[in-house]
């Protein structure tokens, strides 16, 4: 496709040919178990198109969608249960989905063992038709048919709030059945339901795991159940007498013993189709070295911090113990103090012969494995780490010229994958591993650049809503663990932030609508506590901020309330609810109270980096004072030696606020810091994942308090959002409130020490790219804008525009096609039509950047 551009040379600007990506339904490719299908495709239609749904070659539904559409809902009443459907956007996209049971779950439940993993088995006779297994558990399971594992899901069905719901999967059996009798088998372990959870011991939800399953056949007469878990099933020893997610697992030869299964009363909870991404094995990592710090004790180093378990290749007979940890002591032994009560210990009792063994129902966070009982000398080839994650599709990449920043980006991704195991957790190693709300709230934007989060986070929002108290208070973790508390600003505000993020990224108004009333209850709870608009300080404040001056907790609480009120007002507009004005006025009242309580003119009464960051980021500064407040923040940072003094609340906001208010150079100086506290400090210390604390390890003090010190914690990976938006320049426009990443702000911000940065993002609206490359004669900026998307580009150039070219043509000759606005700082802003764009700024236009590189590089 070629686009005519007027100008002195009347050039043609070529744009890439655009085919739409394969279809997505509810954020998943070809999902199974869909109740109310939402079809979506990763681009906006350039023209009206027909959308059709077929079953068995017969059209069952058709609609016409207008230009600009990227999503459509299929009426559930037009669909039958357990039917594979194909769908098509005429000329653009295709996909498939299979409907779920579309009814109440009524399969009986049978019990497992309180501590062990056991095998539950039941025979059934195959019948003609398309056969499915529908299975769920209170605990975790694996499903097998005739001894062959079904699917590749790990730790199914994941962790939910068992007071409210669990989820089932559909697994097709049709081509796996043999004529006559077949045997269905479920390996069942305590998991989150009856195993250790968050340092509180076992049996948090119940004292025995249980499973429920049914084999269903669909034929011309409809759906029939041909088998189900019941008291006729048998329970068999699996050779795993200890199987706990946190404490570890014992693996030995099965004894051959069996017992009748025990049927239990069906729990009074919902059993729903699972449309969240399953936990899977996402890769393996070989050990790189093996040492022997003491006789009979060998330590394998996998070279980086990982989440999963260890697979061994060993010769028996032997009894081998494997302990897991993130660090080593000064003597080379495994450091386990920071694990607290988490055992992370696996045991393998092997008979004669060769064995390849690994646990099935436990999960560890580790870089090192300490092994005792190994028969002989251990070598790196004898073991590997098997990595587990909910395996979200990769959607974003960030390429930079600095190897240290590339390592930082890799560390952010590794911490993301390791902490996305059924729910978004804080850490994977110690006895906590909970779905902390602030962590995902501050990291969610970065994560949603790197991975496709819609289905995963939407499912978690349901779990968060399940934990909300009747008075509106929102828990700090989801699934809720009451001992971790409720009602901390920013933490509990995740109930507003995460659904809003899903709307902005994916146009997900379903999750936004599901959360809307809970959001309103949370806002009412907070407003009832406020005194003339000022909310009292609560709970955690700017968690783990290193500065000696604490940001007032009531400042954070009031700012967070104002932020949520504004977002609820936006949500009301999006959903067509009548409350937008109500919440807009409430925002005005609370922001006014904030100014009166915490500001003295443009300056904060208590000056901290976090205080200024939240006030500026969340529009709590009067417009006439905004520039002065931003200058006060920049001065505060300079006076502190360009070292950040922010915790979980301030860190995600500090660099973006500086960049957005004309102090990008100050943000760059913070980012380029190599001393404590900084991101590069972690890298210099050899970090391979993100740390929970800036001083998880300190060059003077060594390891931080073992009471709370994780080396795999994604919260401070929130800097990835700044790298995408303010360095590579790829982001949605913060002034917009539309959904689906359809309003772009492309604002590259070259950083000293970098000579190149480029971001690519497979957005809900299509592929977006933004980047820059510095050369001896200037800087080249490149962009890719999808069809149907509005884009505003802001280039950091000053004067000398006569020498700037776009796709090889002088910019001054293209003003009719690309009207350009001169900005106060000398830069320029342009509205970009869809297509690929390359701007080359000559040396004189970017001298200020090149000079900064020379000074700071």
C-alpha positions in Angstrom: 0.0 0.0 0.0 1.3 3.5 -0.9 0.2 6.8 0.6 0.4 10.0 -1.3 1.9 12.9 0.6 1.8 16.4 -0.7 5.0 18.5 -0.6 7.8 19.9 -2.7 8.9 16.5 -4.0 5.4 14.8 -3.9 7.0 11.6 -2.6 5.1 8.3 -1.8 5.4 7.1 1.7 5.1 3.3 1.8 3.4 1.5 4.6 3.7 -2.1 5.5 1.0 -4.5 4.2 -1.2 -5.5 7.1 -2.8 -8.8 7.7 -4.7 -9.3 10.9 -3.4 -11.7 13.4 -5.2 -15.0 14.1 -8.2 -14.7 16.3 -8.2 -14.4 20.0 -11.2 -15.2 22.2 -11.2 -13.8 25.7 -7.5 -13.2 25.3 -6.8 -16.9 24.6 -6.1 -18.7 21.3 -8.7 -21.4 20.4 -10.1 -21.6 24.0 -12.1 -24.5 25.3 -14.9 -24.0 27.8 -16.3 -20.7 26.7 -19.7 -19.7 28.0 -20.2 -16.2 26.6 -17.8 -15.9 23.7 -16.1 -12.6 22.9 -14.2 -12.7 19.6 -11.3 -10.3 19.2 -8.6 -9.8 16.7 -5.3 -7.9 17.0 -6.1 -5.0 14.7 -9.0 -2.6 13.8 -11.0 -3.3 10.7 -10.4 -0.7 7.9 -13.9 -1.3 6.6 -17.1 -3.0 7.6 -17.0 -6.8 7.6 -19.2 -9.8 8.3 -18.5 -11.9 11.3 -19.8 -15.5 11.2 -19.8 -18.5 13.5 -20.1 -22.0 12.2 -20.5 -25.5 13.7 -20.1 -28.6 11.5 -20.1 -26.5 8.4 -23.4 -24.8 9.3 -23.6 -21.1 9.9 -25.2 -20.5 13.3 -24.7 -16.7 13.7 -23.8 -13.7 11.6 -23.4 -10.0 12.2 -21.9 -7.0 10.4 -19.4 -5.0 12.4 -18.4 -1.4 11.4 -15.0 -0.1 10.5 -12.6 0.3 13.5 -14.0 -2.8 15.2 -11.7 -5.3 16.9 -14.1 -7.2 19.1 -17.6 -8.6 19.0 -19.7 -10.6 21.4 -21.6 -13.8 20.3 -25.0 -14.3 22.0 -24.6 -17.3 24.3 -28.2 -18.4 23.7 -27.3 -19.1 20.0 -24.8 -21.8 21.1 -25.0 -25.3 22.4 -22.8 -26.9 25.1 -19.7 -28.9 24.2 -19.6 -27.8 20.6 -16.4 -26.8 18.7 -17.2 -23.7 16.7 -15.2 -21.9 14.0 -15.5 -18.2 13.4 -14.4 -15.8 10.7 -14.1 -12.1 10.2 -14.6 -12.1 6.4 -11.3 -11.4 4.7 -9.3 -10.8 7.9 -9.3 -13.3 10.8 -10.3 -16.8 11.8 -10.4 -18.7 15.0 -12.1 -21.5 16.9 -13.6 -22.0 20.3 -15.4 -24.7 22.2 -18.4 -24.0 24.4 -18.5 -25.2 28.0 -21.1 -27.1 30.0 -23.5 -24.2 30.1 -25.1 -25.5 33.3 -24.6 -26.2 36.9 -21.8 -28.5 38.0 -23.3 -31.7 39.5 -20.5 -34.3 39.3 -19.9 -36.0 42.7 -16.7 -35.2 44.8 -14.3 -37.8 46.2 -11.5 -37.2 48.7 -7.8 -37.6 48.6 -5.1 -37.7 51.3 -4.4 -34.8 53.6 -0.6 -34.8 52.9 0.2 -37.2 50.1 -0.4 -37.2 46.4 -2.6 -40.2 45.5 -4.1 -41.8 42.4 -7.9 -41.9 42.0 -9.1 -44.4 39.4 -12.4 -45.3 37.8 -13.3 -47.4 34.8 -15.9 -46.6 32.2 -17.0 -47.9 28.8 -16.5 -45.8 25.7 -19.6 -44.8 23.7 -19.9 -43.3 20.2 -19.8 -39.6 20.0 -17.4 -36.8 20.8 -16.1 -37.3 24.3 -14.9 -34.8 26.8 -13.5 -34.9 30.4 -14.6 -32.1 32.6 -12.5 -32.0 35.8 -11.8 -29.8 38.8 -10.4 -30.2 42.3 -10.0 -28.7 45.7 -6.3 -29.1 45.6 -4.2 -29.8 42.4 -4.5 -32.7 40.0 -3.2 -34.4 36.9 -5.5 -36.3 34.6 -4.6 -39.5 32.8 -6.5 -41.8 30.4 -5.4 -45.4 30.2 -2.1 -44.4 31.8 -1.4 -41.5 29.4 -1.3 -38.0 30.7 -4.0 -35.7 29.3 -2.7 -32.2 28.4 0.3 -30.4 29.8 -1.2 -28.3 32.5 0.6 -28.2 35.8 -0.9 -27.6 39.3 -4.4 -27.6 37.8 -6.9 -26.0 38.4 -4.8 -23.3 40.1 -5.6 -21.2 43.2 -8.9 -19.5 43.7 -10.9 -18.3 46.7 -12.3 -21.6 47.7 -15.0 -19.9 49.8 -16.5 -18.8 46.5 -15.4 -20.8 43.5 -13.1 -23.2 41.7 -12.6 -23.8 38.0 -12.9 -26.8 35.7 -11.1 -27.6 32.4 -12.4 -29.5 29.4 -10.1 -32.1 27.9 -11.1 -33.9 24.7 -10.9 -37.7 24.9 -12.5 -38.6 21.5 -9.3 -39.8 19.7 -7.7 -41.3 22.8 -10.5 -43.8 23.8 -10.1 -47.5 23.1 -13.1 -49.7 22.3 -14.7 -51.2 25.4 -13.4 -50.4 28.9 -11.2 -47.4 29.6 -9.7 -46.1 32.9 -9.7 -42.5 34.0 -7.1 -41.6 36.5 -6.6 -38.4 38.6 -3.4 -37.7 40.5 -4.6 -35.5 43.4 -2.4 -33.6 45.9 -3.2 -31.0 48.6 -2.1 -28.0 46.6 -3.3 -24.6 47.9 -6.5 -26.1 49.3 -5.1 -28.4 52.0 -1.3 -27.8 51.8 0.8 -25.1 53.4 -0.2 -21.5 52.3 1.6 -18.3 53.2 3.3 -19.4 56.4 0.0 -20.3 58.0 0.4 -24.0 58.0 -1.7 -26.6 56.1 -5.5 -27.0 55.9 -6.3 -23.4 55.4 -9.4 -24.2 53.4 -10.0 -27.8 54.2 -8.4 -30.9 55.7 -8.5 -33.1 52.7 -8.2 -32.4 49.0 -11.0 -33.6 46.7 -11.7 -34.1 43.0 -14.7 -34.0 40.8 -14.8 -35.2 37.2 -17.2 -36.4 34.6 -16.9 -37.9 31.1 -19.4 -36.4 28.7 -20.3 -37.5 25.2 -22.0 -35.4 22.6 -23.9 -37.1 19.8 -26.9 -36.3 17.6 -29.2 -36.5 20.7 -27.2 -34.0 22.8 -24.9 -34.3 25.7 -24.8 -37.4 28.0 -22.7 -38.2 31.0 -21.2 -41.7 30.8 -19.0 -41.6 33.8 -18.2 -39.6 36.9 -16.2 -39.7 40.1 -18.1 -41.6 42.8 -17.6 -44.1 45.6 -17.0 -46.9 43.1 -13.6 -45.4 42.3 -10.5 -46.6 44.0 -7.7 -44.7 45.7 -4.1 -45.9 45.0 -0.7 -45.2 46.6 1.2 -43.0 44.1 4.6 -43.2 45.9 4.4 -39.6 46.9 3.7 -39.6 50.6 4.6 -35.9 50.9 3.4 -33.4 48.3 3.3 -29.8 49.4 3.7 -26.7 47.3 5.9 -24.9 49.8 7.5 -27.7 51.9 8.4 -30.0 49.0 7.7 -33.5 47.8 8.9 -37.1 48.4 9.1 -39.5 45.4 9.5 -43.2 45.8 8.2 -46.4 44.2 4.4 -46.9 44.7 3.5 -49.6 47.2 0.7 -51.1 45.2 -1.8 -50.5 48.0 -5.3 -49.3 47.2 -8.5 -48.4 49.1 -12.1 -47.5 48.2 -12.6 -43.9 47.4 -14.6 -41.7 49.9 -17.3 -39.6 48.5 -17.8 -36.2 50.2 -20.6 -33.7 50.4 -20.4 -31.4 47.4 -19.0 -28.0 48.4 -21.3 -25.0 48.1 -19.2 -23.0 45.7 -19.4 -22.2 42.0 -17.6 -24.5 39.6 -16.8 -22.4 36.5 -15.1 -22.9 33.2 -11.5 -21.9 33.4 -10.5 -19.3 30.8 -7.2 -18.3 32.5 -3.9 -19.4 30.9 -2.8 -22.8 32.5 0.4 -23.2 34.3 2.8 -25.0 32.1 6.5 -26.0 31.7 8.0 -23.0 29.9 11.6 -24.3 29.5 14.5 -26.0 31.2 17.8 -24.6 32.5 20.9 -26.8 32.8 23.2 -26.5 35.8 26.4 -24.5 35.0 28.6 -25.6 37.8 28.7 -28.1 40.7 30.7 -27.5 43.9 31.3 -29.6 47.0 31.5 -27.2 50.0 31.5 -30.1 52.5 32.0 -33.9 52.2 28.8 -35.5 50.7 27.2 -32.1 50.1 27.1 -30.9 46.5 25.7 -27.6 45.3 24.5 -27.1 41.7 24.3 -23.5 40.3 21.8 -23.0 37.5 23.3 -19.6 36.7 20.1 -17.6 37.3 17.2 -17.4 39.6 14.3 -19.6 38.4 10.9 -20.9 39.5 10.0 -24.6 39.2 11.7 -27.8 40.3 14.8 -30.0 39.7 14.8 -33.0 37.3 17.4 -35.6 38.1 19.1 -38.4 36.1 20.4 -40.8 38.6 21.6 -44.4 39.2 20.0 -46.2 42.1 19.7 -47.4 44.7 20.0 -44.1 46.4 18.1 -41.8 48.7 18.7 -38.2 47.4 17.7 -35.0 49.1 17.5 -31.7 47.1 17.2 -28.4 48.9 16.6 -25.2 47.1 17.6 -21.6 47.7 18.5 -18.3 46.1 21.9 -17.5 47.6 24.9 -19.2 49.2 26.6 -18.6 52.5 30.2 -17.5 52.8 31.2 -21.2 53.0 29.4 -22.1 49.8 26.5 -23.8 51.5 22.9 -23.1 50.7 21.5 -20.0 52.3 17.9 -20.7 53.5 17.3 -18.1 56.2 15.2 -15.9 53.9 12.9 -18.9 53.1 11.5 -18.6 56.7 9.4 -21.8 57.2 9.3 -22.8 53.5 11.1 -26.2 53.3 11.7 -26.3 49.6 13.1 -29.8 50.1 12.5 -32.7 47.8 13.4 -36.3 48.5 13.9 -39.2 46.0 14.0 -42.8 47.2 15.3 -44.8 44.2 15.6 -48.5 43.6 18.3 -50.1 41.4 18.7 -49.0 37.8 18.6 -45.7 35.9 16.0 -43.1 36.8 14.8 -39.7 35.5 12.7 -38.2 38.4 11.2 -34.9 39.3 8.4 -33.7 41.6 4.9 -33.0 40.3 3.1 -31.1 42.9 5.6 -28.7 44.4 7.1 -25.4 43.4 10.4 -23.7 44.4 12.2 -20.4 43.8 15.9 -20.9 43.5 19.2 -20.5 41.8 21.1 -23.2 43.8 20.2 -26.8 44.6 22.1 -28.4 47.5 22.1 -32.2 47.0 23.0 -34.9 49.5 22.9 -38.7 49.1 24.0 -38.5 45.4 25.8 -41.8 44.4 29.2 -40.5 43.4 30.3 -37.2 41.8 27.5 -35.0 40.6 28.0 -33.3 37.2 26.0 -30.5 35.5 24.6 -33.0 33.0 22.9 -34.9 35.8 20.2 -32.3 36.5 18.2 -29.5 35.1 15.7 -26.9 36.4 12.2 -27.3 35.0 10.6 -23.8 34.8 6.9 -23.3 35.5 4.7 -20.3 34.7 1.2 -19.5 33.6 2.9 -19.0 30.2 1.3 -15.8 29.0 2.0 -15.0 25.3 4.9 -12.6 24.7 3.5 -9.4 23.2 6.3 -6.8 23.7 10.0 -6.6 23.1 12.5 -3.9 24.0 15.8 -3.7 22.3 18.6 -1.4 23.6 22.3 -0.9 22.9 23.5 -1.2 26.5 24.1 -4.8 27.6 23.3 -3.8 31.2 19.9 -2.5 30.3 19.3 -5.6 28.2 20.0 -7.7 31.3 17.6 -5.5 33.3 14.9 -6.1 30.7 15.6 -9.9 30.9 15.5 -9.8 34.7 12.1 -8.1 34.6 10.7 -10.7 32.3 12.2 -13.6 34.4 10.6 -12.2 37.5 7.3 -11.8 35.7 7.2 -15.4 34.5 8.3 -16.8 37.9 5.6 -14.9 39.8 2.8 -15.7 37.4 1.8 -19.1 38.7 -2.0 -19.2 38.7 -2.1 -15.9 40.5 0.2 -12.9 40.4 2.4 -13.5 43.4 4.9 -11.3 45.3 7.6 -14.0 45.5 8.1 -17.7 44.7 10.5 -18.9 47.3 9.6 -18.1 51.0 6.5 -19.1 52.9 4.4 -16.3 51.4 3.8 -16.5 47.7 0.6 -14.5 47.9 -1.4 -12.5 45.4 -0.3 -9.1 46.7 -2.3 -6.4 45.2 0.1 -3.4 45.1 2.8 -5.5 43.4 0.6 -6.3 40.4 -1.0 -2.8 40.5 2.4 -1.0 40.1 3.8 -3.6 37.7 0.7 -4.3 35.7 1.5 -1.8 32.9 5.0 -3.1 32.4 3.7 -6.7 32.5 1.0 -5.9 29.9 3.7 -4.6 27.5 5.7 -7.8 27.9 2.9 -10.4 28.1 -0.7 -10.8 27.0 -2.4 -10.4 30.4 -6.1 -10.0 29.6 -7.3 -13.4 30.6 -4.9 -13.9 33.4 -5.6 -10.6 35.2 -9.3 -10.7 34.4 -9.5 -14.0 36.3 -7.5 -12.6 39.2 -9.8 -9.6 39.4 -12.7 -12.0 40.0 -10.7 -13.5 42.8 -10.0 -10.0 44.3 -13.7 -9.2 44.2 -14.4 -12.5 46.0 -12.3 -11.2 48.9 -14.0 -7.9 49.3 -15.7 -7.5 52.6 -19.3 -6.6 52.9 -18.4 -3.1 54.1 -16.4 -2.4 50.9 -12.9 -3.0 52.3 -10.6 -4.6 49.8 -7.9 -7.2 50.9 -4.2 -6.8 50.4 -3.9 -10.2 48.8 -6.1 -12.2 46.5 -7.1 -15.0 47.1 -7.8 -13.3 50.4 -5.8 -14.3 53.4 -7.4 -12.3 56.2 -4.2 -12.2 58.4 -2.6 -10.0 55.7 -5.2 -7.4 56.2 -7.5 -5.0 54.3 -7.7 -1.4 53.4 -4.2 -0.1 52.5 -4.1 2.7 50.0 -2.6 1.7 46.6 -2.8 -2.0 47.7 -6.5 -2.1 47.9 -6.9 0.4 45.0 -5.8 -2.4 42.7 -9.5 -3.1 42.5 -9.8 0.1 40.5 -6.4 0.1 38.8 -6.2 -3.3 37.3 -9.7 -3.3 35.6 -8.9 0.1 34.3 -5.6 -1.2 32.9 -7.5 -4.0 31.1 -9.8 -1.5 29.6 -7.1 0.7 28.4 -4.9 -2.1 26.9 -7.5 -4.5 25.6 -10.8 -2.7 25.5 -12.0 -5.1 28.2 -15.2 -3.5 29.3 -16.5 -6.9 30.7 -14.0 -6.9 33.5 -14.5 -3.2 34.0 -18.3 -3.8 34.3 -17.8 -6.7 36.7 -15.6 -4.6 38.9 -17.7 -1.4 38.7 -20.0 -1.9 41.7 -17.2 -3.3 43.8 -15.2 -0.2 42.9 -18.1 2.0 44.1 -18.3 0.1 47.3 -14.6 0.6 47.9 -14.9 4.3 47.2 -17.8 4.7 49.6 -15.8 2.9 52.3 -12.8 5.2 51.8 -15.0 8.4 51.6 -16.7 7.4 54.9 -13.3 7.3 56.6 -12.1 10.6 55.2 -12.2 13.8 57.4 -13.1 16.7 55.2 -11.7 14.8 52.2 -8.4 13.8 53.9 -8.1 10.0 54.4 -6.2 8.8 57.4 -2.9 7.1 56.9 -3.2 3.3 56.5 -1.1 0.3 56.7 1.9 0.1 54.4 2.7 3.5 53.1 5.5 3.8 50.6 6.7 0.3 51.3 10.4 -0.3 51.5 11.4 3.3 50.6 15.1 3.7 51.5 14.9 7.4 52.5 15.1 8.6 56.1 12.1 11.0 55.5 8.9 9.1 55.4 6.2 10.2 53.0 3.1 10.9 55.2 0.8 8.0 55.0 -2.3 10.2 55.0 -0.8 12.0 51.9 -0.6 8.6 50.1 -4.0 7.6 51.3 -5.7 10.8 50.2 -3.9 10.8 46.8 -4.8 7.2 46.2 -8.5 8.0 47.0 -8.5 10.9 44.5 -6.9 8.7 41.9 -9.5 6.0 42.3 -12.4 8.5 42.2 -11.2 9.9 38.9 -10.8 6.4 37.4 -14.3 5.4 38.6 -15.6 8.5 36.9 -13.9 7.5 33.7 -15.3 3.9 34.1 -18.8 5.3 34.5 -18.4 7.2 31.2 -17.1 4.1 29.4 -19.9 1.9 30.8 -22.7 4.4 30.3 -23.4 4.5 34.0 -25.0 7.7 35.5 -22.3 8.3 38.1 -19.5 10.1 36.2 -20.4 13.5 37.5 -20.8 12.3 41.1 -17.3 10.8 41.1 -15.8 13.7 39.2 -17.1 16.1 41.9 -15.8 13.8 44.6 -12.4 13.9 42.9 -12.5 17.7 42.9 -13.3 17.7 46.6 -10.6 15.3 47.6 -8.0 16.9 45.5 -8.8 20.2 47.0 -8.5 18.7 50.5 -5.1 17.2 49.4 -3.9 20.7 48.4 -5.0 22.3 51.6 -3.6 19.6 53.9 -0.3 18.8 52.2 0.7 21.7 49.9 2.2 25.1 50.7 2.0 26.8 47.4 3.6 24.6 44.8 5.7 22.8 47.4 4.9 19.9 49.7 4.9 20.6 53.4 6.8 17.3 53.8 9.1 17.1 50.7 9.7 13.6 49.5 10.2 12.2 46.0 7.2 9.9 46.4 5.0 12.8 47.7 5.8 14.9 44.6 5.5 11.9 42.3 2.0 10.9 43.4 0.8 14.6 43.5 2.0 15.3 39.9 1.2 11.9 38.4 -2.4 11.9 39.7 -3.2 15.6 38.9 -3.4 16.9 42.5 -1.3 20.0 41.9 -3.2 23.1 40.7 -2.4 23.7 37.0 -0.7 27.0 37.7 1.7 25.4 40.2 2.5 22.2 38.3 5.7 23.5 36.7 7.0 24.8 40.0 6.2 21.5 41.8 8.0 19.6 39.1 11.0 21.8 39.5 10.9 21.3 43.2 10.9 17.5 42.6 13.8 17.8 40.2 15.8 19.9 42.7 15.1 17.4 45.5 16.5 14.6 43.3 19.5 16.7 42.3 20.2 17.6 46.0 20.1 13.9 46.8 22.7 13.1 44.3 20.2 11.8 41.7 19.5 8.7 43.9 15.9 7.5 44.1 14.4 7.4 47.6 11.1 5.7 46.6 9.4 2.5 47.6 6.5 0.5 46.1 4.3 3.6 45.7 6.7 6.2 44.4 9.0 4.1 42.2 6.6 3.5 39.3 5.7 7.2 39.2 9.1 9.0 39.7 10.8 8.6 36.4 7.6 9.0 34.3 6.7 12.2 36.2 10.1 13.7 35.6 10.1 12.8 31.9 6.6 14.2 31.4 7.3 17.5 33.2 10.4 18.5 31.2 13.0 16.8 33.4 13.8 13.8 31.4 17.5 14.5 31.9 17.0 14.1 35.7 15.1 10.8 35.2 18.0 9.6 33.0 20.5 10.4 35.7 18.5 8.4 38.2 18.3 5.5 35.8 22.0 5.5 35.1 23.0 5.5 38.8 25.2 2.6 39.6 25.4 3.2 43.4 22.9 2.2 46.0 19.9 2.4 45.6 19.4 1.8 41.9 18.6 -0.7 39.2 22.2 -0.8 38.0 23.3 -1.5 41.5 21.3 -4.8 41.4 22.9 -5.6 38.1 26.4 -4.9 39.3 25.7 -7.3 42.2 24.8 -10.1 39.7 21.0 -10.0 39.9 19.2 -12.2 37.4 15.7 -11.3 38.6 14.3 -8.2 40.3 14.9 -7.8 44.1 12.2 -7.1 46.7 14.4 -4.5 48.4 16.9 -2.1 47.0 19.4 -3.5 49.5 18.5 -7.2 49.3 22.3 -7.4 49.3 24.4 -4.5 50.2 28.1 -4.1 49.5 28.8 -3.1 53.1 26.1 -5.0 55.1 25.7 -8.1 53.0 22.3 -9.9 53.0 19.3 -8.0 54.3 17.1 -9.2 57.2 16.0 -12.8 56.5 12.5 -12.0 57.8 11.7 -10.4 54.4 14.2 -10.6 51.6 13.3 -11.9 48.3 15.6 -12.0 45.2 12.7 -12.6 42.9 10.0 -9.8 43.2 8.8 -8.0 40.2 7.5 -4.8 41.7 10.6 -2.7 41.0 10.5 -4.0 37.4 7.9 -1.2 37.0 10.8 0.8 35.4 10.0 -1.3 32.3 7.0 1.0 31.7 9.3 4.0 31.6 11.6 2.3 29.2 8.8 1.5 26.8 7.0 4.9 27.0 9.7 7.4 27.7 12.9 5.9 26.3 11.8 3.9 23.3 8.7 6.2 23.1 5.9 3.6 22.7 2.7 4.2 24.8 -0.9 5.0 24.8 -1.8 8.7 25.3 -2.3 9.4 29.0 -4.8 12.1 28.1 -7.2 9.5 26.6 -9.7 7.3 28.2 -10.5 5.0 25.2 -9.9 1.3 25.3 -7.9 -1.1 23.3 -4.7 1.0 22.8 -6.2 3.0 20.1 -4.8 6.4 21.1 -1.0 6.5 20.9 1.6 8.9 22.2 4.9 8.2 20.6 7.5 10.1 22.6 11.0 8.8 22.3 13.4 10.1 24.9 17.1 9.2 24.2 19.1 8.3 27.3 22.8 8.9 27.8 24.7 5.6 27.8 22.3 4.3 25.1 22.8 4.8 21.4 19.7 2.9 20.4 16.3 1.9 21.8 13.5 0.2 20.0 10.1 -1.2 21.3 7.6 -3.4 19.5 4.2 -4.2 21.0 1.5 -6.5 19.6 -1.4 -4.4 20.9 -5.1 -5.0 20.7 -5.2 -2.5 17.9 -2.3 -4.0 15.9 1.5 -3.9 15.9 3.0 -0.7 17.2 6.7 0.2 17.0 8.7 3.1 18.2 12.4 3.7 18.5 15.5 5.7 17.8 19.1 5.3 16.9 21.9 7.9 17.4 24.6 8.3 14.8 27.6 10.6 14.3 25.4 13.1 12.3 22.1 13.0 14.2 19.3 10.8 15.4 16.9 8.7 13.5 13.4 8.1 14.9 11.1 5.3 13.6 7.5 4.5 14.2 4.9 2.1 13.0 1.2 3.0 13.5 -1.6 0.5 12.9 -4.7 1.1 10.8 -7.6 2.7 12.7 -5.4 4.2 15.4 -4.7 7.8 16.2 -1.1 8.7 16.9 0.7 11.7 18.2 4.5 11.8 17.9 6.6 14.1 20.0 10.2 14.5 18.9 12.9 15.9 21.2 14.4 18.2 18.5 15.2 21.9 18.7 15.2 24.2 15.8 17.0 23.4 12.5 13.9 21.7 11.2 14.9 22.5 7.7 17.3 19.6 7.8 14.8 17.0 9.2 13.5 14.4 6.8 10.6 12.0 7.0 10.9 8.8 4.9 13.6 10.6 2.9 11.7 13.8 2.3 12.3 17.1 4.0 9.8 17.7 6.8 9.2 21.4 5.9 7.9 20.2 2.5 5.3 17.9 4.2 3.6 20.3 6.5 0.3 20.0 4.6 0.2 16.3 5.2 2.0 16.3 8.6 1.1 19.5 10.4 3.7 20.1 13.0 3.4 22.0 16.3 6.4 23.7 17.9 6.5 22.9 21.6 7.7 25.2 24.4 10.9 23.3 24.8 11.7 23.6 21.1 10.6 20.1 20.2 7.9 19.3 17.7 4.6 17.3 17.8 3.0 15.7 14.8 -0.2 13.7 14.2 0.8 10.6 12.3 -1.5 8.7 10.0 -1.2 4.8 9.9 2.0 3.6 8.3 5.7 3.3 8.8 7.6 6.5 9.5 11.2 7.4 9.7 12.4 10.8 10.8 16.0 11.8 10.6 17.1 14.8 12.8 20.5 16.3 11.8 23.1 17.1 14.3 22.1 20.7 14.9 18.5 19.6 15.8 19.8 17.2 18.5 22.9 18.9 19.7 21.4 19.2 23.1 21.0 15.4 23.2 24.5 14.7 21.9 26.0 17.1 24.5 24.1 15.4 27.3 25.5 12.0 26.1 29.0 13.4 26.2 28.5 14.8 29.7 26.9 11.7 31.2 28.1 8.9 29.0 
